[in-house]
Structures are given as C-alpha cells and as structure tokens.
Amino acid sequence: MSLPRALPPPEELLGAYAHGLFPMAHDDGHLYWHDPDPRAIFPLQDIRPNARLRRFTRNEGYHCTVDRCFTTVMASCADRPSTWITPEMIAVYTALHRGGYAHSVETWHGDLLIGGIYGISIGGAFFGESMFSRAPNASKVAFHFLAAHLREQGFSLFDTQYINDHTRMLGALEIPREHFRVLLADALRRNVSF
C-alpha cells in the first residue's frame, strides 16, 4: 500500500484501476492505494441466485434499476459507523459516473430505495466497490441483478478486491494477484459497454 497525496482526477483514477490498483481511506484519514495478493473475484459464470432468493424477490415485489441514482447509492454505502468512502471519493466517482465509467444498480420496494451496489467498469472488467441494504436481501438482489447484467453485456471479470464473510457467501473466491492481472488484461481488451 502506498499513500497518494489526494485522490487523483478521474482519468488517472481509471488508469490506476486498469493496473489493478484502487484507493481506500484508512482510519488515519488518508487515502492509500491497494493492490492485494490474493485478490478476490466473483466467477461470473457461476454466480446465480438460488431458488429461495428468486422466490423471495418475486414475493416481496423488489425490482432493480441501473444508474438511476448513483450518488445516492454511493452515499448510502458510506452511511455506516465505519467507512472508507470519503466525501472526496463520492465527488470523484460521481464524475466518473457522468463520464460513463461508474455505475450503480438500485433495489426498490415500490418507490423506496432499499439497497444497491456500485463500481467502476473499464472494457470487460467491473470493479465492485460497495453495497448497502436497508431491507432483507436488498443488496443480494442488486448483486445478482448486476452479475446477470454483466454476463449479458459480455463482461469477463467481476472484481471484489478483498474477500469477507458477505462476499464469500455471495460466491467470491481468492486468486493470486498474477492470475488476476492476466484476467484483467484480457478483460480490458474486450469491447463491451455497461
């Protein structure tokens, strides 16, 4: 991990992602570049909601949208006692969203936003950043909607950076950083759009 003086402008941030780096704010208030080894990914072809979640989604009347309220999703992901998402990051990632590189999936119950996920897309790579939930399974519904969308669009890499209990439950696995870089190089060559 190294320390950037400040979050770089959007075009430099995209370049960092294309090299496998991503920024996170630490408890000391500074931003650090991360390049973990091992790296956590979601194997796109294996990610499917189970029958119970499909039934729950249908019965609860949840539905998803894409890029309807990106900044609200990111701010909602930051709205927790401990977060690495700073106001500066929200501003820069919102600029990336306006440029077509940052995207969100929102989960709704009627007109109420109850969950979501956001990340960065470059070529055929999607770098998942964070998700939030305000109702049972709301983030899972957004996650599976996103995974299906990425498959349909021809993405080959769904990065989740670090593994934790929640991402492991969703199907994440760890791979060596060198393997991740091979997958990333292939994904960046793909001419797909979100």
C-alpha positions as CSV (number, residue, x, y, z in Angstrom):
1,M,0.0,0.0,0.0
2,S,1.3,3.4,-0.8
3,L,-0.1,6.8,0.1
4,P,-1.4,9.2,-2.6
5,R,-1.4,12.8,-1.7
6,A,-5.0,13.1,-2.7
7,L,-7.5,11.3,-4.8
8,P,-6.3,11.7,-8.4
9,P,-8.5,13.2,-11.1
10,P,-10.9,10.8,-12.8
11,E,-8.7,9.9,-15.8
12,E,-5.8,9.0,-13.5
13,L,-8.0,7.0,-11.3
14,L,-9.2,4.9,-14.2
15,G,-5.6,4.3,-15.1
16,A,-4.9,3.0,-11.6
17,Y,-7.9,0.6,-11.9
18,A,-6.6,-0.6,-15.2
19,H,-3.4,-1.6,-13.4
20,G,-5.2,-3.3,-10.6
21,L,-4.9,-0.6,-8.0
22,F,-7.8,1.0,-6.1
23,P,-7.9,3.7,-3.3
24,M,-9.3,3.3,0.2
25,A,-9.4,5.7,3.0
26,H,-8.0,4.4,6.3
27,D,-8.8,5.3,9.9
28,D,-6.0,7.9,9.9
29,G,-8.0,9.9,7.3
30,H,-5.5,9.3,4.5
31,L,-6.1,7.5,1.2
32,Y,-4.0,4.5,0.3
33,W,-3.5,2.5,-2.9
34,H,-4.4,-1.1,-2.5
35,D,-3.1,-4.0,-4.7
36,P,-4.0,-7.1,-2.7
37,D,-2.5,-10.6,-3.1
38,P,-4.5,-12.7,-3.2
39,R,-7.3,-10.8,-5.0
40,A,-11.0,-11.6,-4.6
41,I,-13.2,-12.0,-7.6
42,F,-16.7,-13.3,-8.4
43,P,-16.6,-16.0,-11.1
44,L,-19.3,-14.5,-13.3
45,Q,-20.4,-17.8,-15.0
46,D,-21.0,-19.4,-11.6
47,I,-22.9,-16.6,-9.9
48,R,-26.7,-17.4,-9.8
49,P,-29.4,-16.6,-7.2
50,N,-30.7,-19.7,-5.5
51,A,-34.4,-20.6,-5.8
52,R,-35.2,-19.2,-2.3
53,L,-33.8,-15.8,-3.2
54,R,-35.7,-15.7,-6.5
55,R,-38.9,-16.6,-4.8
56,F,-38.3,-14.0,-2.1
57,T,-37.6,-11.3,-4.7
58,R,-40.8,-12.2,-6.5
59,N,-42.9,-12.4,-3.4
60,E,-41.6,-9.1,-1.9
61,G,-42.1,-7.2,-5.1
62,Y,-38.5,-6.0,-5.2
63,H,-37.3,-4.6,-8.5
64,C,-33.9,-3.2,-9.8
65,T,-32.8,-0.3,-11.9
66,V,-29.5,0.7,-13.4
67,D,-27.8,4.1,-12.9
68,R,-31.0,5.7,-11.6
69,C,-29.4,7.4,-8.6
70,F,-25.6,6.6,-8.5
71,T,-24.6,9.3,-6.0
72,T,-27.4,8.3,-3.6
73,V,-26.2,4.6,-3.7
74,M,-22.6,5.6,-3.1
75,A,-23.6,7.9,-0.2
76,S,-25.8,5.1,1.2
77,C,-22.8,2.7,1.1
78,A,-20.8,5.3,3.1
79,D,-23.6,5.8,5.7
80,R,-22.3,3.4,8.3
81,P,-20.3,3.8,11.6
82,S,-17.0,2.9,9.9
83,T,-16.4,3.6,6.2
84,W,-13.6,4.1,3.8
85,I,-15.8,6.1,1.4
86,T,-15.0,9.8,1.8
87,P,-16.9,12.9,0.5
88,E,-14.0,13.5,-1.9
89,M,-14.4,9.9,-3.2
90,I,-18.1,10.4,-3.7
91,A,-17.4,13.6,-5.8
92,V,-14.7,11.9,-8.0
93,Y,-16.7,8.7,-8.5
94,T,-19.8,10.8,-9.4
95,A,-17.7,12.5,-12.1
96,L,-16.7,9.0,-13.3
97,H,-20.4,8.1,-13.4
98,R,-21.1,11.2,-15.5
99,G,-18.3,10.1,-17.8
100,G,-19.9,6.6,-18.2
101,Y,-17.3,4.6,-16.1
102,A,-19.0,4.3,-12.7
103,H,-22.3,2.6,-12.4
104,S,-24.9,1.6,-9.9
105,V,-27.7,-1.0,-9.5
106,E,-30.6,0.0,-7.2
107,T,-33.1,-2.2,-5.4
108,W,-36.5,-0.8,-4.8
109,H,-39.6,-1.8,-2.9
110,G,-42.2,0.3,-4.6
111,D,-40.7,3.8,-4.6
112,L,-38.4,3.2,-1.7
113,L,-34.7,2.7,-2.3
114,I,-33.8,-0.3,-0.1
115,G,-30.4,-1.5,-1.4
116,G,-27.8,-1.1,-4.1
117,I,-24.3,-1.7,-5.3
118,Y,-21.8,0.4,-7.3
119,G,-18.5,0.1,-9.0
120,I,-16.3,1.0,-12.0
121,S,-16.3,-0.5,-15.5
122,I,-13.5,-0.5,-18.0
123,G,-13.7,-2.7,-21.0
124,G,-14.9,-6.1,-19.9
125,A,-13.9,-5.6,-16.2
126,F,-16.2,-4.4,-13.5
127,F,-14.6,-3.4,-10.2
128,G,-17.2,-3.8,-7.4
129,E,-16.8,-1.2,-4.7
130,S,-19.5,-1.4,-2.1
131,M,-23.1,-2.3,-1.5
132,F,-25.8,-1.4,1.1
133,S,-29.0,-2.9,2.3
134,R,-32.0,-1.4,4.2
135,A,-34.3,-4.4,3.9
136,P,-33.8,-8.1,3.9
137,N,-31.8,-9.4,0.9
138,A,-31.9,-6.0,-0.8
139,S,-28.1,-5.9,-1.5
140,K,-28.2,-9.6,-2.7
141,V,-30.9,-8.8,-5.2
142,A,-28.9,-5.8,-6.6
143,F,-25.8,-8.0,-6.7
144,H,-27.4,-10.8,-8.7
145,F,-29.1,-8.4,-11.0
146,L,-25.6,-6.8,-11.6
147,A,-24.0,-10.2,-12.2
148,A,-26.6,-11.2,-14.8
149,H,-26.3,-7.8,-16.5
150,L,-22.5,-8.1,-16.7
151,R,-22.8,-11.6,-18.2
152,E,-25.4,-10.4,-20.8
153,Q,-23.1,-7.5,-21.8
154,G,-20.1,-9.7,-22.3
155,F,-18.0,-8.8,-19.2
156,S,-15.4,-11.4,-18.2
157,L,-14.2,-10.0,-14.8
158,F,-16.1,-9.1,-11.7
159,D,-13.6,-7.9,-9.1
160,T,-14.5,-7.6,-5.4
161,Q,-11.0,-6.7,-4.2
162,Y,-10.9,-8.3,-0.8
163,I,-12.9,-11.3,0.5
164,N,-15.1,-11.1,3.6
165,D,-17.9,-13.2,5.0
166,H,-20.5,-11.5,2.9
167,T,-18.7,-11.7,-0.4
168,R,-17.7,-15.3,0.3
169,M,-21.4,-16.1,0.9
170,L,-22.2,-14.5,-2.5
171,G,-19.6,-16.7,-4.2
172,A,-16.4,-14.8,-4.1
173,L,-13.1,-16.6,-4.3
174,E,-9.5,-15.6,-4.0
175,I,-6.9,-15.9,-6.7
176,P,-3.2,-15.0,-6.9
177,R,-2.5,-11.4,-7.9
178,E,-0.6,-12.6,-11.0
179,H,-3.6,-14.6,-12.1
180,F,-5.9,-11.6,-11.5
181,R,-3.6,-9.4,-13.7
182,V,-3.9,-12.0,-16.6
183,L,-7.7,-11.9,-16.3
184,L,-7.7,-8.1,-16.1
185,A,-5.5,-7.8,-19.2
186,D,-8.0,-10.0,-21.1
187,A,-11.0,-8.1,-19.8
188,L,-9.5,-4.7,-20.8
189,R,-9.2,-5.9,-24.4
190,R,-12.9,-6.6,-24.6
191,N,-15.0,-4.1,-26.5
192,V,-18.1,-4.1,-24.4
193,S,-20.2,-1.4,-22.7
194,F,-22.1,-1.4,-19.4
